[in-house]
Amino acid sequence: MKLHRAVEQYILLKQSLGCRFSGQSYFLRAFSRAMGKVTVGQVKSAAARAYLDAYGPGTETWMNRWTTLRGFYAYAIARGIAQHSPLPLRAPKVVQTFSPYIYTKQDLRMLLDAITPERTKNLSPQTMRTLLLLLYGAGLRLSEALNLEDSQVDLKERVLHVQRSKFFKSRLVPIGPKLAKVLADYKQGRPSIRGSHQCFFRTSIGCRLARATVGHIFRAVRQASGVRRTDGASYQPRLHDLRHSRATHCLLAWYREGADVQTLLPQLSAYLGHVDIVKTQRYLTIIPELREQASERFARYAWGGGRE
């Protein structure tokens, strides 16, 4: 059987079982294109390894590709489509080299000030401003914000109904009065819907916002704002780092208030829509202010001889 046909059958099977399988589908189709017009059994180990190593060994991308392809080849071997797997038997140790950028309050003000009609193009400045404030204020993923429909934004009760986001989890996200006012102002002045969608955020002509469009505009705004990394990293601050910043700033606020952080962490995990607290811990970056607060709390505990 041709590789591309087997890949499409496998993707269809996974999706019919209820898996979203979007990222995995992308990897599998890219693998099929890279291998060319061959049968499943004609894929050579060297070619498979070259595909895996495209972004370097020991990366999360390598691991994600390898895990996805292992599932595909297990499927192919079980059905007699392939006799063996051309993949490496073991994955190299993943080296964690990425660290999110934690925006300061000054960074956020600089980003908002840099939003102009010239940089937002087919979006109104208010749309981009409201979207950034929502991503930070509610800690939403970009896809969750763009998929919000009018019926899921309850401004009276100040609650967002996030439906079937990552991992197929739905949740209620309470928001504060200031953010609710920002959303209400945007809702009042936004354009009418064009098309059948019911999305809360819309382009200047009432169409649904595309993720790629938002990303392109954000990069222009970020460059104009002067917000950039100075730690030598090759990647610059991202939209998704607003979610990391929200989680880290929430933790910092709890330390400053003297709250029981360990008790509150599961609540933060639920608020962000994570499947477990381990995922939330990956969002928490030790910034100088947080390190200072944690050190002061430990010193009080050590010298006081008891728990805070």
N, C-alpha and C positions, 0 to 999 in steps of 0.2 A: 504494500500500500504506500502511496506517495505520502511524504512527510506532511505536507500542508493539509492533506485531507484528514490524516490521523489527528493532527493538531486541532482542526475544527471540530471533529467528532468528540474529542476529549473536552474541549471548551464547552460544547453544547451539553455534554453529560454533566459537567460540574454545575453549570448554570441551571439545568433542569432539577438538580438536587437542592436548589435554593442558595447556592454560593454566588456571591456577587462576582468574584473572579476577574475583576477588571485589570488589576496590575499583573496578575498571572497570565491573563490572555495577551497582554502587551508583550511580555517576555517570550511567550511561546511563539507568537507570530513573528517576532523579530528573529528568533532562533531559526524558524522555518525559512525566512527570507535569506538569512546568512548562510544556511546550508545549501540553498539552491534547489533545483528540481531533482531531488533524490528520493528514494524510498526510505522508510524508517530504518531499515537494516543497513543502509549504505552510509550512514553517518559515521565518520571516523572519529576516533578519540581525540586526535590532534585538532580537528575542526571544532569539536565541541569545547575543548579546552580553550581554543582561541576566542570563542564567543564568550565564555565565562570570564576570561582575563581581559576583556576589552577595557574595563575600568580599573584594572589592577586586581591582583589576588589579595585576599584578606580584607575585603571591603564588604559592607552590608549589601551592596548591589550584587556582588559575586555570590554571597550566601542566598539572597532571594532568588536569583536565577537558578542556582544549583538545586535549591529546595523544590522550586516549581518543576524543573526538568526531571528530578527524581520521581515526582508524582506521575508525570507523563509517561516515563519509561516503565514504571511499575504497572501502569495501565496497559501499555503496549505489550509488555512481556506476558501479562496475565491473559491477554486475548490472542496471543500468537502472532502479533504484528511484528514483533522484534524478538530476537533470540537472546540478546544481551544488551546492557546499557553501555554507551560509550563514555559515560561520565566518570570523573574521579570517584574513588570509593569513599574518600574522606574530604572534608572541607578544611581549608587552612583556618587558623585562628583569626577571628575578625579583630582588626585593630581599630579601636574607636578614635577617630581623628577629628570628628565633627563636634563642634559645640555651638549651641544656639546663641544668638545675639540678644542680650537683655536690654531692651530700650529703657532709657531713663525718662522721667517726666519731661525733661528738657528736649530729649529726642522726639518725643511724641508731639510736643508743641511745634518743633521745627518741621516735622512732617506735615502737620495740618496747615502751617503757614505756607508751605510750598505748593499746596493744591491750588492751581489756577486753571481757568478755562483753556489756556493754551496747552496745558499738560494733560488735561483729562479728556480732550478731544470729543468723542461721542458720548461721554458721560458728563453730567453736570458736576461742578465742584462739590455741591451739596451731597450728591450721591456718594462720591469717593470719600468725603469727610465722614459721612454717617457710617459708611461701611467700615472704615478704619476704627472709629470709635466703638462700633459694635464688636469687632473682632477682639479688641483689647478689653473692653468693658465687660463682655460676657464670656470671653475665652473660647469663642466658637472657632471651629475649623472654617476655612474659606468656603468649602462646598456646602457646609451647613447654613452659612449665612446666605449664599446665593440661592439655595433651594427653599428658603423660608417663603411661605405663602401668606397672604393677608390673614387668612383664618388662623394661622399659627402664631400671629403676633398680637397678643392680648395686652394692649396698652393700658386698659382700665385696671386690670389685676397686676400688671407689670410682670408678665410671664411669657416666655417664648416656648412654644411646643416644637421641639426638634424631633422630627420623625425619621426613623430608620436611617440613621447616619452610618458611620463606620461601625463594623461588626454588627450591623442591623439593630443597633440599640436606639431606643427612643427615650427622651427625657424631658423634664420640665426645667427650664432655666430661668430663675427669677432675676430681675434686673432692678437697678436702683432708679429713683425718681429722675435724676439728671439724664441718664441714658434714655429713659422712657420719653422724656421731653424732646430729646434729640430725634428719636424715631418718629414721634408725633409730628414734629415740625417738617421732617422730610416727607412723611406720608401726605401732609396737607399740600405740599408744593410740587410733588412729583408728577410726571406726565401720565396720561391715561394709558391703559393697556392696549397694546397692539398685538393681536394674535389671541391664542386660546390659553396662554399661560396665566397663572394667578400669582406670580412671584412678587414679593414685597419690593425688591430692588429692581430698577428698570433703567434702560438706557434713556437718552434724551428724546428718543422717538417712541418710547414705551415698550421696547423689546426686552427679552430676557438677557441678563448679563452673562457674558462668556468668561470663564475662568481665565483664559489666555489674555483677554482684553484687560481685565483687572490687573493681572500680573505685569503686563507691559506698561500700563499707566503707573503702577506703583514704582517700578524701577525708575521711570522718569522723575517721579516725585521725590523718591529717595535720593537720587543723584543730585537733584536741584537743592534739596534741603541741606546737604552737607553731612548727613548722618552716614557714617561709614565705620568699618572696623579698623582698629589701629593695633590689633594684636598679631598682625602678620598673616592672618588667614587669607586664603585665596578667594573665599566666597564672602559676599556682602550681606548685610541684614535682609531678611526675607519677611514676607507677609506672615508666614506661619510663626515667626519669632514673636509676634504680638501675643500669641496664645502662650508661648513659653514665658513671656514677660508677665502676663497676667497671673500665671500660677506662682511664679517666683515672688512677685510683689505681694500676693495674698499671704504667702508664707511669712514674708518679712513683717507684714502688718500684724500677724498673729504673735510673732515674737515680741514686737514692740508693745502689744497689749497685754503680754504676760499670759496668753492663752495656752491651753494644753494642746500643743501641736500634734502629738501622736493621736489624740482622740479626733482631731479635726481633719486629719489627712484623708480618711475614708470619705468624708463629706466632699472634700475637694475633688477626689477621684470620681465620685458620682456626678458632681457638677460639670466636670470636663467630659463626661461620657466615656471613661476608660473602663475596660473589662476587669481590671484589678489595680491595686495600689502600686504594683511594680511599674506599670506604665506611667503612672503619675510621677513617680520618683525620677524618671528619666527627664521630666519637664522641669525639675527643680534644679536651678543652676546656683552654685555658691558664688554670689557676688560679695564685694567687700562689706557692704552694709549688713548682709545676712550673716556673714562670718563673725562680724563684730557682735551682733545680737546673740548669736549662739554661744560665743565665747563668754559673754557677760552672764548669760543664764547658767552656763556650766560652772563659772566661778562662784556665783551665788549658791549654787547647789553644793559645791565642794566645801566652801567655807562655812556654809550654814548647817551642813550635816544632815540635810533633809531635802525632800522634794519641794519644788516651788508650788 
